């Protein structure tokens, strides 16, 4: 099993030498029973690696959200999933690794000795929340996917479930898990929150908030109720709550971007002209932290999106993103503030949309500046000045409230490529460039993997038909604009 940050050694505990003949039948390298800690840790690391990565074979959301452009080989910037089987990798990572390990961990929890029923319930609830997150990613990426018949070895051709029905069932599972996330500290391989159940509860509610805003355009009443439930029980209140993982100095536990940008020795990525033009136009104080090799007046030089760009003259991903031991984040307090701004516009109540918008922008600028070695007070002043600009000030920025939130949320989610792409799909904003090669705007979903047409043809064809065609520009159920 790959990249267990700690506790991997527990896999082999108990497998010692013996003179007994029966011991010769034990495969000590591949134990038939894997401890819960190892399963949970592996699922967490595999999930976080997938979300924070940028690798042409595995995850191209930083490209699809037009944060980066490519140099020599721009196929992925032109939305090619097939040549490198990126959609196939996504299926394999989320189903075969993350969800299978979580499913096995759930069965294992029931047999853990010396912990109370409440502690078992808390551990099972954590597993449920992670399963909800993983399945929500699959729906957000593909639309209809295997769900009710998934993970069954005796059924190699599972049916695809309706994406809306899956989402609503996932929300019910969150509701069933949240009450058990109380009063206990986990000690079972949790490399995300270190066993702090109260933080898992905040994450569960913040995930509910994200999913609520996803469905708000298609089901206003349900979304409003979900937001009330999530905020009443408690969502993220600072960046300390973020759903994140701390990477380590030693291979293979380094941040995936370090592998892509430094260890590979390649020069594949430059700033996209899409984000360069927006940040330069807004005098964004994060430019020097998002990118390096700015021009003489501190502006980002962006490569044409979808074209083969020369490496030297363009700005590159910044030094912060080259760090081995960076934190990788999948759901952040910054994102939560923009979700709350959206909720305030739709349904009112609580703090104003502007205050949440300001908090999201300010926290993003502070976090990047401090990570880049700047004093917090200096960055706070920079954030305040940025928010006073007419094109940034919530009361005067151009466009509808959705366009205002989308612009600043997309910019703030520079290091969360999947959510940046999802923000574009949800709001149809900000305006993206047409890819130079594909001559299209960003797609709205992944197509299904080729392997599904080989191994599960009837089900995948039915799914494609149900979603309006297995096409890059068919839409998941919540994308109604």
N, C-alpha and C positions, 0 to 999 in steps of 0.2 A: 504494500500500500504506500502511496506516494505522499511525501511531505507531512508527516505527522510532526508537529512542532514540539510536542513533548508527550510523554506517556507512551511512546511507541514501544519502549522496552517491556511494558506490561504484557505485550502479546506473548512473549516467550517465557514469562515467569511460570514456574511450575513444570516446565519441560526439561527435566534434568536427566543426566545419564543414569542408566539402570542396568543391572545384570539380567533383568527379567527378559525372557524371549519376546514377550508381548510388546516391549518398548520398541522393538525393531520395526513394528508396524505403525509407529507414530511419525508423521511428517512434521518435524519441528519447525520447518520453514513456512509451512502453510497450515496453521492450526485450524481445526474444524470449529472451534468456539473462540470467537474474538471478543475480548472484554468490551463492555459498554463504552468505557472511556476512549478506547482506540477508535471505535466506530463513530462516536460523536465528534471527536477531534478531526478525524479524516473528513467527515461530511462538512464540518465547518470550514476547514482549510480549502477543500475542493470548491465549495460554494463561493467563498471570498476570492479565491484565485480567479475563478471564472469572471466574477463581476468586475474586478479591478484591473484585469489584464488588458493589454493591447498586443495582439499577436495575430498575424494574418491568417494563421491556421485555426484560431480559437475564438477570438473576440475582436470585432471591428467597430464597436459602438462609438469609439472616439472619432472614427472616420465617418460613420453614418450620421453623427451629430455635427459633423463639419468643424470639429475642433482642430484636427490635424489634416494635412494633405500628405501625399506620398511623393517619393522621388522617382526612382527608376521604374518601379512596377506598380502602376496605379489601379490594378484590377479591382482591389477591394474598395477603393474610393468610387468606383463605378458600379458598386453593389453586386459584384460577382461572389456568390456563395458556393458555386458548384466546383470550380477547379480545385479548391482546397478543402472541400467538404466541411465548411464552417458550420452549416446547419446540422450536419451529422455529428460533429464534435459537440455541439450544444446539447443535442438529444442524449448523447452518450454520457456527457459530464453530469447533467442534471438527473437523468433517470438511473443510469447504471452505477454511478458513484454516489451522488448526494442522496437521492431518495432511497436507493437500496440500502445504503449504510444507515440512514435514519430508521428505515423499517426494521432492520436487524437490531438496531439499538433499542427500539421500543420493546421488542420481544425480550431482549437481554435485561432491560430494567426490571422486569417482573421477577427476575431470579436473583437480584442483588440482595445479599444477606445484610443484616444488621442496620437497615435503614427503615424508618417508619413508613406507614402507608402514605402520610402526607408528603414525605420526601420523595417517594416513588411517584406520587401524583404530580409533584412539581417537575421532576425530571421528564415525565411523559409529556407534560405541558410544554416544556422547552422544545422537545422533539416535534410536537405538533406545530408550534409556531414556526419552526424552521421548515417543516414540510409545507406549510401554507405559503411561506415566502418563495420556496423553490417552485411550487406549482403556479404561483402567481406570475413568476418570471416566464414560465413556459407559455401560459396563456397570453401574456403581454407580448411575447415574441412571435408566437405562431398562430394564436387564435384557438380553434378546436384542437385538443390534444387527448391522448389516452389518459384516463383518470380513474373511472370506476373499475376498469379491468386492468389497470396498469400494475406492474411489479409482480405479476402472477406467472411463475415459470411454467405452469401447466397450460397457459394460454398465450402462445407466441404471436397471436394475431389479435391484439386487443382492439376493441372498438374505440373510436374517438368520441369524446363527449362534447356537448355544446359549450362554447367558451363562457357564455353568460351563466349557465347553470353551474359550471365548475367554480366560477368566481363567487357566486352566492353561497355555494356549499363551503368554500374556504372561509368565508366570513362567519358562517355558523361555527366552523371548527375553532376559529379564533375566539368566539364568544364562549365556547365550551372550555377552552384552555385557560383563559385569563384568570378566572377565580382561583385556580390552583397555583398561580404564581404569587405566592405569599408565604412569608414566615419561615422560609428554609433557605439554607445555603447549599448550592450544589457542589459536589466534589468529584465530578465525573468527566474530566477532560474538556471543560468549557474554556476554550481559548479566546472567546469573544468578550464575555463579561466576567470571567473568573469566578463563576458560580454565584453571582449576585442576582437573586431572583427578582428583586425590585427593578433592576435595569431591564431584565427580560420582559417584565410587565410593561414598562414604558415603551420598549420596542414593539411589543404586540399591539399596543394602542396606536403607536405611530404608524405601523404598517396598516392598521385598520383605517387610519386617517388618509394615508396615501391611496388605498383602494377605494375609499369613499369618494375622493375627488376624481379618481379615474371614472367612476360611474355617474358622476353628477349630471353630465349632459344627457344621459339616457334614462336616469331614474332619480330625479331631484328629491323626491320625498324620502326614499330609502337612504340616499347619500346624506341628507341633512340629519336624519336620526343617527346614522353611524358616526358622524362628526361629533354630535353631542355626546354620545356614549364614550368615544375615544378621549375627548378633551376632559370630560368629567372624571374619568378614571385616571387620566394622567399620561400625557405624551412627553416627548423630549423637552427639557427646559434649558439645556445648555449643550455645548459640544462635548462635554464629558459623558453625555448619555449616548453618543453616536453608536450605531451598529457597525463596529469596526474590528480590525485585527492588527496586532502589532507584529510586523515582520522582523526577522532576526538577521544577524550579520553573516551567518554561515550558510552556504549552499547545502541543500536546496530550499532553505527557509527564507530566502531574501524576497523582497517585493518583486512581483512579476515585471513591473516596468523597468527595474534595474536590469533584469535579464534581457529585456527587449532593447533598451537604449544603450546599455554599457557592456554587459557581458557578451552580447552577440557580436560586438565590434562593427555593427552595420550603421549605415546612415540613411535610414528608410523614411524618416518622418520630419516634416517641417510644419510650422504654423500654417493653418488654412487662411486663405484670404477672407473667408467668411467671418471668422472671429477677429481677425486682424482689423478689418474695416470697422466693425462695431466697437471694439475696444479703443481704437485710435479716435474714432468719432466722438466717443464719450470721455476721452482723457482718463481712461480707467487706471486707477493706481495699482492694479494687480498685474499689469503688463510685464513688469520686470520679474515677477515671481512665477507667472505662468510660462514665460518664455525667456530664452537667452538670445544673445546676438541681436539686440534691438538696433535700430538705426541711430544716427548721431543725435537725434532729438528725442530719443526714447520711445519711438513708435515700433510696433510689431510689423515686420515685413512678412507678408503671407504668400504662400505658393498658391497658384491657381487650383481650385478644388477640382479633382478628377483628372488633372494633367500630370505628365511626368515633369517634376520640378527639379531644378538644380539645387543641390544641398547648400553650398557655401553662401550664396547671397541672401538666403531666407532665414528668418528666425527659427529657432529649434525649441523643442520641449525644454522647460527650464531645469535648472540645477536641482530644485526641490524634487522633481519627479525622477531624478536619477539616483536618489538615495536608496541604499540597500535596505535600510531599517525603517523606512517610512511606514506610517499607518495606512492601511487600506480601508476605505469606507464605502459601505453599501447603502446606508440610509442615515441621513445626518440631521442635526438640529437646524442647520441652514435650510435644508429642504422642507422641514416641518414648518418653519416660519412662512415660507412661501405658500405652502398648503393652507395654513391658517389665514393668510391674506386672501386667498381664493374663497375660503369658506366665509370670511367676513363680507366679501362682496356679494356672495350668493344669498346669505341668510342673516347677515348682521349678527349682533350680539358680541359681547366681549370686547377686546381691543379692536381698534379700527384696522381696516385693510392696510392703511398707510403705515401704521406702527409695526405691523408684522413684516411688511415689505422692507421697511427701514432696518428692522432687526436682522432679517436675512442678508441684506446687502452688507451691513456693518460687520456682522459676525464673519462673513466670508472674507472681507478685506482684512480684518484683524487676524484671522487664522493664517492666511497666506503670508501676511507681513511678518508676523511673529515667527512663523516657520522659516522665513527667509532671513532671520536675524535682526529684524527691526524692533524698535521699542514700541510697546503697545500704545503708549500715549501718542506717538507720532502717527501710527496707523489709524487710531481713533479720529485724529484730526483730519487725516486724509479721507476717511470714510464720510465724515461730516461735510467736508467740502464737496465731495463727489455727489452727495445727496442734495446739495443746494443747486446743482446744475439744472437748468430748465428741462433738459432732455432726460434727466434722471429723477428729479423731484416727482413724487407720485401725483401731485396735483396738476403738474404741467407737462409731464412726459407725453409724447405723442401716442395716439392710438387708444383703443378701448382698454378697459381694466384688464382684460385677458392678455392683450398685447403687452401692456406694461409689466405685468407679472411674468409673462413668458420670457421677455427679454432679459430681465435681471435674474430670474431663476436659471435660465439656460446658461448665462454667463457664470453664475455662482457654482453651477454643477460641471464646471470644466473638467474636474477630476472624477466625475461620475458619469461616464459616457452613456451608459444605458439610460439613466434618468434624463440626461440632456436630450437624447433622441426621443424618449417618451414624452417629454415636455413639448417638443415640436409637434408630435402627433396629436397630443391632447388639445393644444391651443391653435394649431396651424400657424404658429409664430415661434420665434422670429422668422423673417423671410430668409430662406436658404438659397444658395446658388445652385444653378443647374450643373450637374457633374459634366465636365468637359467631354468625357468619352461616352458615357451612357446617355447624355443629353436628357436627363430626367432630374427631378427633385428627389430627395431621400425617400426610399420605400417606406411603407407603413407596416410591413411584417416580413418575417422570414418565410420562405417557401419550405415545404417539408423535405426531409433528407431523401436522397436517392435510395438509401437502404430500405426505407419504408416501402417504396414502390417495388423493391425486390422481395421483401420478407412479409409485407402486410398490405398487399396491393389493394384488396377489396376495401379495407377500412380506410386507407389513406385517400383513395379516390372518392369515397363517399364524403370524407371530411373536406376535401378540396371543393367538391360540388356544393356542400352546405355553406361554405364560407364565401361563395361567390367566385370560386376558381382559385386553384393553388398558384396564386400570382403575387408578386412582390407588392402590388398596390391594392390587393384586397385588404379589408380592414377588420381588426378585432372588434368585438361588439361595442366597446366603450368609445371607439373612435368614430363619432357620429357627425363630426363637422366636415 
